[in-house]
Amino acid sequence: MLRHDVIARTQLYLLTQTLRTHLPATCILPEFLTRSRAAVPFGWHFVFFPPAPLESSLLPDGYAAVPGIDVSGMRRRWTAGSVRVPRGDVAAELMSEVPATNEIQYHNRAERVKERDSARISKVTVESIRQIKSSIYPDVVCVEEMRRLVYLPPAKPEDFASIRTVHYYLVPYKPELEHTFTPTPALSFRFCALTFNAHKIHYDSTYAREVELLPSAVLPGALSIILLLSWLQFDACVAVLLGKEGGRIKEITYDCVNVVVLNRPATMGFSRTKRKGVLRIWIAQNKGLCVRGHIEMAGLDCGGGE
């Protein structure tokens, strides 16, 4: 599937306004409206290529149907993914030099569908691999992304007691730096509007509790990743701690091990790993992991940690 979009300064500016309140004051986001060229920050491609199905074609949960697969009535979760710049500095430079009105293209190169059936659970896992290219340099892949979505079976009446408890994996890492924020319904709504996401779990707390067995409405998975990436790319304290001014991110791999619930404090953190240039990152609530992953950075000697 091939789709086209335009790198628009307004879209990037609206994302900065969505994020700004929830990032530290030391986090200086780009001023896109005053620049003639737009450097798309790593991970911010999520606001481009939004799905645009007709409202009449949406599933009852507000999300789009999956071509060729019947997932009606199932509970959708964003569970894992990765984003990388395949050609290192070359691709990064091309992406950053693209004029703010340049057309970019998205190609869904492959889609692998896995189905699992057992006595306990029946679910569908959908993995898609996406490539983004600029129309100015059509032979160069600027960004390559993998997303893994899981569709769980409808809830049973006996399952409803589980909404009273969120089961967390305790954070096993010692942070070098943390930032705590409270994700709000306004934050979730504004990001959903930017990405044309009508999934009800992100804005309808009653639906989230009574149908999806969640404690309340939850943060979109892509927004969790963007918050982490923006903090690491633009925060002055992060730059000082790592010993570089604005180190460039080459790749992120992540797992969404639990939901980030709205109106509850959440903490982002990172620490160094023993691998040179690799950071461990996470988001936690109630000292339990929600998102975990690793980031590979260019030009940073950040090995030697735990």
Protein Blocks (a to p, Z undefined) as FASTA:
>chain_A
ZZdddddfklmmmmmmmmmmmpcfklccddfklpcbdcddehilmmgoiacddfklpcfk
opacdehiacehiacddfbdcdddfklmmmmmmmmmpcfkbccddddfbacddddddfkb
ccdddddddddddfklmmbcfbdcdddddddddddfklmmmmmpccddddfbdcfbdcdd
dddfklmmmmmmmnopabfklmpmklmmmmnopabdcddfklmmmmmmmmmmmgmklmmm
nopahiacfbdcdddfbccdehiacdddddddfbehiacddddeehiafbdcddddehia
cehiZZ
